[in-house]
Amino acid sequence: MPWPLKASDFRAAALQVTVSGQAGVQRFFTAGGRPFCLYVVLGSRAAATRLDAINELLGTIEIDPRSPAGA
């Protein structure tokens, strides 16, 4: 999995639509033989202080390789 995330991973240029003060990160990865995209946007650069909580949440994600795509 492409986490934990670091504050230095977030850039304004990563956003599909730039919004003043916002920063994001986009990571493509495969798990269980299926493609995924992780896209995280912070409301402000100061929100990077919330990375511990974001990484904790990301750590709870489980991908079951037995589940069919689209199920």
N, CA and C atoms as an extended XYZ file, in Angstrom:
213
Properties=species:S:1:pos:R:3:atomname:S:1:resname:S:1:resid:I:1 pbc="F F F"
N         0.851       -1.184        0.000 N   MET     1
C         0.000        0.000        0.000 CA  MET     1
C         0.894        1.244        0.000 C   MET     1
N         0.478        2.277       -0.681 N   PRO     2
C         1.328        3.467       -0.807 CA  PRO     2
C         1.199        4.446        0.357 C   PRO     2
N         1.203        3.940        1.549 N   TRP     3
C         1.191        4.782        2.734 CA  TRP     3
C         2.030        4.123        3.791 C   TRP     3
N         2.488        4.821        4.791 N   PRO     4
C         2.013        6.111        5.297 CA  PRO     4
C         2.431        7.277        4.396 C   PRO     4
N         1.637        8.338        4.495 N   LEU     5
C         1.899        9.567        3.761 CA  LEU     5
C         2.722       10.510        4.625 C   LEU     5
N         3.530       11.345        3.973 N   LYS     6
C         4.336       12.350        4.677 CA  LYS     6
C         3.879       13.741        4.219 C   LYS     6
N         4.113       14.732        5.023 N   ALA     7
C         3.747       16.109        4.666 CA  ALA     7
C         4.388       16.521        3.344 C   ALA     7
N         5.600       16.045        3.101 N   SER     8
C         6.307       16.419        1.866 CA  SER     8
C         5.694       15.774        0.627 C   SER     8
N         4.789       14.798        0.789 N   ASP     9
C         4.110       14.168       -0.348 CA  ASP     9
C         3.048       15.073       -0.960 C   ASP     9
N         2.547       16.019       -0.188 N   PHE    10
C         1.418       16.855       -0.610 CA  PHE    10
C         1.895       18.076       -1.386 C   PHE    10
N         1.255       18.289       -2.545 N   ARG    11
C         1.593       19.436       -3.388 CA  ARG    11
C         0.315       20.015       -3.983 C   ARG    11
N         0.292       21.294       -4.192 N   ALA    12
C        -0.850       21.932       -4.847 CA  ALA    12
C        -0.996       21.423       -6.278 C   ALA    12
N         0.124       21.150       -6.936 N   ALA    13
C         0.101       20.702       -8.328 CA  ALA    13
C        -0.515       19.308       -8.484 C   ALA    13
N        -0.675       18.571       -7.397 N   ALA    14
C        -1.266       17.232       -7.479 CA  ALA    14
C        -2.783       17.276       -7.601 C   ALA    14
N        -3.377       18.439       -7.365 N   LEU    15
C        -4.828       18.566       -7.434 CA  LEU    15
C        -5.292       18.680       -8.878 C   LEU    15
N        -6.428       18.058       -9.185 N   GLN    16
C        -6.986       18.172      -10.527 CA  GLN    16
C        -7.442       19.600      -10.787 C   GLN    16
N        -7.957       20.238       -9.759 N   VAL    17
C        -8.338       21.656       -9.826 CA  VAL    17
C        -7.658       22.328       -8.644 C   VAL    17
N        -6.760       23.260       -8.923 N   THR    18
C        -6.051       23.906       -7.824 CA  THR    18
C        -6.961       24.889       -7.103 C   THR    18
N        -6.895       24.817       -5.786 N   VAL    19
C        -7.636       25.715       -4.914 CA  VAL    19
C        -6.617       26.303       -3.953 C   VAL    19
N        -6.627       27.606       -3.834 N   SER    20
C        -5.657       28.285       -2.989 CA  SER    20
C        -5.615       27.677       -1.591 C   SER    20
N        -4.416       27.321       -1.151 N   GLY    21
C        -4.225       26.798        0.192 CA  GLY    21
C        -4.382       25.295        0.316 C   GLY    21
N        -4.892       24.625       -0.717 N   GLN    22
C        -5.071       23.180       -0.638 CA  GLN    22
C        -3.880       22.457       -1.245 C   GLN    22
N        -3.653       21.237       -0.775 N   ALA    23
C        -2.578       20.401       -1.299 CA  ALA    23
C        -3.077       18.964       -1.334 C   ALA    23
N        -2.539       18.190       -2.256 N   GLY    24
C        -2.995       16.809       -2.381 CA  GLY    24
C        -1.880       15.862       -2.771 C   GLY    24
N        -2.225       14.601       -2.747 N   VAL    25
C        -1.319       13.541       -3.191 CA  VAL    25
C        -2.168       12.499       -3.906 C   VAL    25
N        -1.623       11.951       -4.984 N   GLN    26
C        -2.310       10.914       -5.742 CA  GLN    26
C        -1.326        9.771       -5.970 C   GLN    26
N        -1.744        8.564       -5.621 N   ARG    27
C        -0.886        7.384       -5.761 CA  ARG    27
C        -1.673        6.278       -6.456 C   ARG    27
N        -1.087        5.700       -7.458 N   PHE    28
C        -1.672        4.553       -8.136 CA  PHE    28
C        -0.973        3.296       -7.628 C   PHE    28
N        -1.744        2.244       -7.397 N   PHE    29
C        -1.162        1.001       -6.904 CA  PHE    29
C        -2.074       -0.163       -7.267 C   PHE    29
N        -1.554       -1.372       -7.144 N   THR    30
C        -2.370       -2.570       -7.335 CA  THR    30
C        -2.367       -3.368       -6.044 C   THR    30
N        -3.481       -4.004       -5.787 N   ALA    31
C        -3.616       -4.878       -4.614 CA  ALA    31
C        -4.605       -5.968       -4.988 C   ALA    31
N        -4.274       -7.170       -4.648 N   GLY    32
C        -5.160       -8.276       -4.997 CA  GLY    32
C        -5.356       -8.392       -6.501 C   GLY    32
N        -4.359       -7.939       -7.262 N   GLY    33
C        -4.440       -8.019       -8.717 CA  GLY    33
C        -5.337       -6.971       -9.353 C   GLY    33
N        -5.771       -5.973       -8.569 N   ARG    34
C        -6.662       -4.937       -9.119 CA  ARG    34
C        -6.038       -3.563       -8.946 C   ARG    34
N        -6.304       -2.656       -9.889 N   PRO    35
C        -5.742       -1.309       -9.794 CA  PRO    35
C        -6.572       -0.410       -8.877 C   PRO    35
N        -5.885        0.477       -8.179 N   PHE    36
C        -6.528        1.440       -7.293 CA  PHE    36
C        -5.822        2.783       -7.424 C   PHE    36
N        -6.519        3.822       -7.010 N   CYS    37
C        -5.924        5.151       -6.926 CA  CYS    37
C        -6.262        5.728       -5.552 C   CYS    37
N        -5.244        6.138       -4.828 N   LEU    38
C        -5.422        6.825       -3.553 CA  LEU    38
C        -5.279        8.314       -3.835 C   LEU    38
N        -6.293        9.100       -3.495 N   TYR    39
C        -6.281       10.542       -3.740 CA  TYR    39
C        -6.690       11.218       -2.442 C   TYR    39
N        -5.774       11.957       -1.841 N   VAL    40
C        -6.029       12.621       -0.558 CA  VAL    40
C        -5.793       14.108       -0.732 C   VAL    40
N        -6.751       14.911       -0.278 N   VAL    41
C        -6.644       16.367       -0.351 CA  VAL    41
C        -6.724       16.930        1.057 C   VAL    41
N        -5.792       17.813        1.375 N   LEU    42
C        -5.810       18.526        2.651 CA  LEU    42
C        -6.411       19.900        2.417 C   LEU    42
N        -7.265       20.327        3.335 N   GLY    43
C        -7.908       21.621        3.194 CA  GLY    43
C        -6.935       22.774        3.267 C   GLY    43
N        -5.796       22.552        3.863 N   SER    44
C        -4.751       23.570        3.913 CA  SER    44
C        -3.438       22.871        4.243 C   SER    44
N        -2.355       23.543        3.981 N   ARG    45
C        -1.053       22.959        4.315 CA  ARG    45
C        -0.963       22.723        5.828 C   ARG    45
N        -1.628       23.561        6.609 N   ALA    46
C        -1.616       23.402        8.059 CA  ALA    46
C        -2.287       22.093        8.468 C   ALA    46
N        -3.175       21.574        7.626 N   ALA    47
C        -3.860       20.318        7.938 CA  ALA    47
C        -2.899       19.138        7.913 C   ALA    47
N        -1.689       19.346        7.442 N   ALA    48
C        -0.685       18.270        7.436 CA  ALA    48
C        -0.426       17.766        8.854 C   ALA    48
N        -0.777       18.561        9.849 N   THR    49
C        -0.622       18.115       11.231 CA  THR    49
C        -1.572       16.962       11.531 C   THR    49
N        -2.555       16.740       10.675 N   ARG    50
C        -3.522       15.658       10.837 CA  ARG    50
C        -3.061       14.363       10.181 C   ARG    50
N        -1.834       14.329        9.675 N   LEU    51
C        -1.356       13.152        8.964 CA  LEU    51
C        -1.364       11.895        9.808 C   LEU    51
N        -1.120       12.003       11.101 N   ASP    52
C        -1.172       10.814       11.954 CA  ASP    52
C        -2.557       10.180       11.881 C   ASP    52
N        -3.603       10.998       11.969 N   ALA    53
C        -4.977       10.486       11.905 CA  ALA    53
C        -5.287        9.934       10.514 C   ALA    53
N        -4.811       10.607        9.473 N   ILE    54
C        -5.041       10.128        8.108 CA  ILE    54
C        -4.356        8.779        7.908 C   ILE    54
N        -3.098        8.668        8.320 N   ASN    55
C        -2.379        7.408        8.169 CA  ASN    55
C        -3.001        6.292        9.001 C   ASN    55
N        -3.505        6.643       10.174 N   GLU    56
C        -4.186        5.650       10.998 CA  GLU    56
C        -5.429        5.129       10.276 C   GLU    56
N        -6.196        6.033        9.674 N   LEU    57
C        -7.377        5.636        8.913 CA  LEU    57
C        -6.986        4.776        7.711 C   LEU    57
N        -5.974        5.188        6.974 N   LEU    58
C        -5.524        4.402        5.823 CA  LEU    58
C        -5.083        3.006        6.247 C   LEU    58
N        -4.513        2.892        7.429 N   GLY    59
C        -4.066        1.600        7.932 CA  GLY    59
C        -5.194        0.626        8.213 C   GLY    59
N        -6.432        1.100        8.256 N   THR    60
C        -7.576        0.215        8.499 CA  THR    60
C        -8.143       -0.368        7.214 C   THR    60
N        -7.664        0.092        6.071 N   ILE    61
C        -8.183       -0.381        4.788 CA  ILE    61
C        -7.733       -1.808        4.538 C   ILE    61
N        -8.688       -2.655        4.216 N   GLU    62
C        -8.396       -4.041        3.861 CA  GLU    62
C        -8.957       -4.294        2.475 C   GLU    62
N        -8.163       -4.917        1.625 N   ILE    63
C        -8.611       -5.266        0.286 CA  ILE    63
C        -8.644       -6.781        0.209 C   ILE    63
N        -9.812       -7.320       -0.017 N   ASP    64
C        -9.998       -8.766       -0.079 CA  ASP    64
C        -9.797       -9.229       -1.522 C   ASP    64
N        -8.729       -9.966       -1.797 N   PRO    65
C        -8.470      -10.379       -3.169 CA  PRO    65
C        -9.516      -11.368       -3.694 C   PRO    65
N       -10.327      -11.930       -2.806 N   ARG    66
C       -11.368      -12.861       -3.245 CA  ARG    66
C       -12.601      -12.158       -3.757 C   ARG    66
N       -12.764      -10.859       -3.412 N   SER    67
C       -13.939      -10.121       -3.869 CA  SER    67
C       -13.798       -9.793       -5.341 C   SER    67
N       -14.814      -10.088       -6.140 N   PRO    68
C       -14.719       -9.755       -7.563 CA  PRO    68
C       -14.758       -8.250       -7.774 C   PRO    68
N       -14.072       -7.784       -8.796 N   ALA    69
C       -14.073       -6.350       -9.122 CA  ALA    69
C       -15.511       -5.916       -9.380 C   ALA    69
N       -15.854       -4.741       -8.862 N   GLY    70
C       -17.188       -4.198       -9.076 CA  GLY    70
C       -18.233       -4.734       -8.124 C   GLY    70
N       -17.858       -5.614       -7.206 N   ALA    71
C       -18.843       -6.185       -6.269 CA  ALA    71
C       -19.068       -5.264       -5.101 C   ALA    71
